[in-house]
């Protein structure tokens, strides 16, 4: 049965999907890319990383990794 939802305004959603009423297929529309060195994004209570030499290459030869403009 269809749901009727009144006017809403969502300014920002961080880390989730907002769903109102009936939905068949939910597809979040956002992309991001992170460059980090060796052992930089480890999480936990006791982390030991032994890195002799670490180098991160942020060069990306692709023009676009994930296109979302035509996927409305």
C-alpha positions as CSV (number, residue, x, y, z in Angstrom):
1,X,0.0,0.0,0.0
2,X,1.5,3.4,-1.0
3,X,2.6,5.7,1.8
4,X,1.9,9.4,1.6
5,X,4.6,11.6,3.1
6,X,4.4,15.3,3.5
7,X,7.0,17.9,2.6
8,X,10.4,17.2,4.2
9,X,13.8,18.9,4.0
10,X,17.0,16.9,4.6
11,X,20.1,19.0,4.7
12,X,22.7,16.3,5.4
13,X,22.9,12.6,5.9
14,X,26.2,11.2,7.1
15,X,26.7,7.4,6.8
16,X,23.3,6.1,6.1
17,X,20.2,5.9,3.9
18,X,17.0,7.8,4.6
19,X,13.9,5.9,3.7
20,X,10.3,7.2,3.9
21,X,7.3,5.1,3.0
22,X,7.4,2.2,0.6
23,X,10.6,1.4,-1.3
24,X,11.5,-1.2,-3.8
25,X,15.2,-0.5,-4.3
26,X,17.4,1.9,-2.3
27,X,20.6,3.1,-3.9
28,X,22.7,5.8,-2.1
29,X,24.2,8.4,-4.4
30,X,27.6,9.4,-3.2
31,X,31.2,8.5,-3.8
32,X,34.5,9.3,-2.1
33,X,38.1,8.4,-2.3
34,X,40.8,8.3,0.3
35,X,44.6,8.1,0.0
36,X,46.4,6.9,3.1
37,X,49.8,5.5,3.8
38,X,50.6,2.0,5.1
39,X,49.0,1.4,8.5
40,X,47.3,4.9,8.5
41,X,43.7,3.7,8.7
42,X,44.1,0.9,11.3
43,X,41.7,1.0,14.2
44,X,41.7,-1.0,17.4
45,X,43.0,-1.0,21.0
46,X,46.5,-2.5,20.5
47,X,48.0,-1.8,17.0
48,X,51.6,-2.4,16.1
49,X,52.7,-1.6,12.6
50,X,56.3,-1.9,11.4
51,X,56.8,0.0,8.2
52,X,60.3,0.4,6.9
53,X,59.4,2.7,4.0
54,X,55.9,3.8,3.1
55,X,54.9,5.7,0.1
56,X,51.4,6.6,-1.1
57,X,50.8,7.4,-4.7
58,X,47.7,9.6,-5.1
59,X,48.0,9.8,-8.9
60,X,44.9,8.4,-10.5
61,X,45.0,8.0,-14.3
62,X,41.2,7.4,-14.5
63,X,39.1,10.3,-15.5
64,X,36.2,9.1,-13.3
65,X,36.0,6.2,-10.9
66,X,32.3,6.1,-10.1
67,X,29.9,8.1,-12.1
68,X,26.7,9.1,-10.3
69,X,25.5,12.1,-12.4
70,X,23.6,10.0,-14.9
71,X,22.4,7.6,-12.2
72,X,19.6,9.6,-10.7
